[in-house]
Amino acid sequence: MTKRFTPQETDLVHTWVDQWLKLIYLINRVTGTEDPPFSPPPPTALDEVEYMLLRSWLIEHEEGFLSLWRNFSDHMGLSDDVEQRACIEEPAMEKCANNPFLYYYEPENLYGIAMQMDLQSSDVIWEPSEERAPAMRSLMIQTGKLLVKLPRWIEDHSDDT
């Protein structure tokens, strides 16, 4: 039998999804587009502040969210599949074992994110890799497609229904 979720848990899931999608939008925006000109300018101070605020919020709420995510992924039979799709590189798999979303907000700044995601073609200047970006965008989209199913599932299993 599936656990029934409280209104607070439902709200947490909705807010988490919203914050995570904002984070992914920010990462995509600062690391370039597939349309010319590819390379964007380095992130602004406001971009960094936005990243730090999103990162802080996600870290602060991850414990409560992850228990809900595990319920969902276990119920849907996604557990092993999600961790494998969330991270491409073998060292990152260990980081993602308990939290497939950590990979996207673990580094302390946007440059760290670009380095971790292997989106930087230079370790000296801001130069996102045009070749690597499409693969990482695809990975973020796959993870996002799974994540956006969670709010509806939680609502279907909440105490309010």
Backbone torsions as a table, in degrees:
resi	resn	phi	psi	omega
1	MET	NA	138.5	-178.6
2	THR	-80.8	137.8	176.7
3	LYS	-59.8	146.9	173.0
4	ARG	-92.6	139.2	-175.1
5	PHE	-107.3	146.2	-178.8
6	THR	-80.3	163.6	174.2
7	PRO	-58.5	-34.3	178.9
8	GLN	-66.0	-39.5	177.9
9	GLU	-67.2	-40.3	177.7
10	THR	-62.0	-44.5	178.1
11	ASP	-62.3	-41.6	178.8
12	LEU	-59.4	-44.6	-179.8
13	VAL	-62.0	-46.5	-180.0
14	HIS	-60.8	-43.6	-178.8
15	THR	-69.0	-41.7	178.1
16	TRP	-57.8	-49.0	-179.1
17	VAL	-59.2	-44.2	178.8
18	ASP	-60.7	-46.8	-179.7
19	GLN	-65.1	-41.6	-179.3
20	TRP	-65.9	-40.5	178.2
21	LEU	-65.8	-36.2	174.4
22	LYS	-62.3	-41.1	178.8
23	LEU	-61.9	-46.5	-179.2
24	ILE	-64.6	-39.5	176.4
25	TYR	-60.2	-44.8	179.5
26	LEU	-62.0	-46.6	179.8
27	ILE	-59.4	-46.2	179.1
28	ASN	-63.0	-41.0	-177.7
29	ARG	-64.3	-41.7	-175.6
30	VAL	-85.2	-15.1	-178.9
31	THR	-100.5	4.1	172.8
32	GLY	109.7	168.9	178.6
33	THR	-121.4	171.6	177.4
34	GLU	-86.7	-3.7	178.2
35	ASP	-96.3	142.6	177.6
36	PRO	-65.2	148.1	-9.3
37	PRO	-75.1	138.2	-173.9
38	PHE	-67.5	-54.6	-170.6
39	SER	-74.5	118.2	175.5
40	PRO	-82.0	166.7	174.3
41	PRO	-69.5	164.9	177.3
42	PRO	-57.0	154.1	177.9
43	PRO	-58.5	144.6	177.3
44	THR	-81.5	170.6	175.5
45	ALA	-60.6	-36.5	177.8
46	LEU	-66.4	-37.5	174.8
47	ASP	-59.7	-44.8	-179.8
48	GLU	-64.2	-41.2	178.1
49	VAL	-63.3	-44.1	178.2
50	GLU	-59.4	-44.0	178.3
51	TYR	-61.1	-46.8	-178.3
52	MET	-62.1	-39.1	178.6
53	LEU	-67.0	-45.1	177.9
54	LEU	-62.9	-46.0	179.9
55	ARG	-59.1	-47.0	-180.0
56	SER	-60.2	-44.1	-179.4
57	TRP	-62.9	-46.2	-178.9
58	LEU	-62.9	-42.9	178.5
59	ILE	-63.3	-44.1	-178.5
60	GLU	-62.2	-32.7	-174.8
61	HIS	-107.2	3.1	-173.3
62	GLU	-65.4	-36.7	-177.7
63	GLU	-61.0	-48.5	178.1
64	GLY	-64.7	-40.2	-179.5
65	PHE	-67.6	-43.1	-174.5
66	LEU	-63.1	-33.5	176.7
67	SER	-65.4	-37.1	177.1
68	LEU	-69.1	-41.7	178.6
69	TRP	-61.2	-42.8	-179.4
70	ARG	-63.4	-40.5	175.3
71	ASN	-56.9	-47.5	-179.2
72	PHE	-63.8	-51.1	-175.8
73	SER	-66.7	-35.4	175.8
74	ASP	-66.2	-45.7	-179.8
75	HIS	-60.7	-38.5	-177.5
76	MET	-88.4	-4.5	-178.5
77	GLY	69.9	33.3	-174.8
78	LEU	-100.3	-13.7	-166.4
79	SER	-43.8	-61.4	-176.4
80	ASP	-67.0	-39.1	-177.9
81	ASP	-62.1	-42.5	-177.0
82	VAL	-65.5	-47.5	-179.2
83	GLU	-61.3	-37.8	-179.4
84	GLN	-70.6	-33.8	179.8
85	ARG	-82.2	-24.2	-176.3
86	ALA	-71.5	-27.6	-177.2
87	CYS	-132.1	135.6	-178.6
88	ILE	-90.9	-45.1	-174.4
89	GLU	-80.6	142.5	-178.2
90	GLU	-57.3	-45.6	179.2
91	PRO	-60.2	-31.5	-179.3
92	ALA	-72.9	-23.4	-179.6
93	MET	-57.9	-39.6	-179.9
94	GLU	-63.9	-41.5	177.9
95	LYS	-61.2	-35.4	-174.1
96	CYS	-87.8	-4.1	-174.1
97	ALA	-55.0	-41.7	-178.6
98	ASN	-104.2	-13.7	-177.2
99	ASN	-149.3	94.4	-177.6
100	PRO	-67.4	-8.4	-179.5
101	PHE	-96.5	-17.0	-177.9
102	LEU	-56.2	-36.5	-179.0
103	TYR	-52.4	-31.1	-174.9
104	TYR	-88.2	-10.6	-179.6
105	TYR	-139.4	8.0	179.7
106	GLU	-65.5	-47.1	-179.5
107	PRO	-60.9	153.1	-174.7
108	GLU	-77.7	-14.6	-179.5
109	ASN	-150.9	173.4	-176.7
110	LEU	-67.0	-34.1	175.9
111	TYR	-62.4	-42.1	177.3
112	GLY	-61.2	-39.0	176.9
113	ILE	-63.3	-47.0	-179.3
114	ALA	-61.7	-37.9	177.8
115	MET	-68.9	-47.0	-178.5
116	GLN	-60.9	-39.6	-178.8
117	MET	-83.4	5.6	-179.3
118	ASP	56.3	36.4	178.2
119	LEU	-92.9	-12.3	179.9
120	GLN	-89.9	128.5	175.4
121	SER	-93.3	-1.2	178.8
122	SER	-142.0	143.5	176.0
123	ASP	-98.4	8.1	-178.3
124	VAL	-110.9	-44.4	-178.6
125	ILE	-122.3	162.9	177.1
126	TRP	-73.7	107.4	-177.5
127	GLU	-148.5	80.6	-179.4
128	PRO	-58.8	141.7	-177.1
129	SER	-78.1	115.1	-179.9
130	GLU	-64.5	-31.3	-178.4
131	GLU	-75.3	-36.7	-174.9
132	ARG	-83.6	-27.8	-174.1
133	ALA	-56.4	-45.3	-179.6
134	PRO	-60.6	-38.0	179.0
135	ALA	-65.4	-41.5	-179.8
136	MET	-70.6	-36.9	176.8
137	ARG	-62.9	-41.3	178.1
138	SER	-61.7	-42.1	178.3
139	LEU	-62.5	-44.2	179.2
140	MET	-64.4	-38.3	179.2
141	ILE	-66.0	-43.4	179.0
142	GLN	-60.8	-46.0	179.0
143	THR	-63.5	-42.9	179.0
144	GLY	-62.4	-38.3	179.2
145	LYS	-61.6	-37.6	176.3
146	LEU	-70.8	-43.4	-176.7
147	LEU	-63.0	-39.1	-176.3
148	VAL	-72.2	-10.1	174.2
149	LYS	-79.7	-21.1	-175.2
150	LEU	-63.1	-46.2	-177.9
151	PRO	-57.9	-42.2	-180.0
152	ARG	-65.0	-41.4	178.8
153	TRP	-62.5	-44.8	178.9
154	ILE	-61.4	-44.8	178.8
155	GLU	-60.6	-40.8	179.1
156	ASP	-65.3	-20.4	-178.6
157	HIS	-117.6	25.5	-178.3
158	SER	-95.0	163.8	179.0
159	ASP	-68.5	-15.6	-178.3
160	ASP	-81.7	-10.5	-177.3
161	THR	-89.4	NA	NA
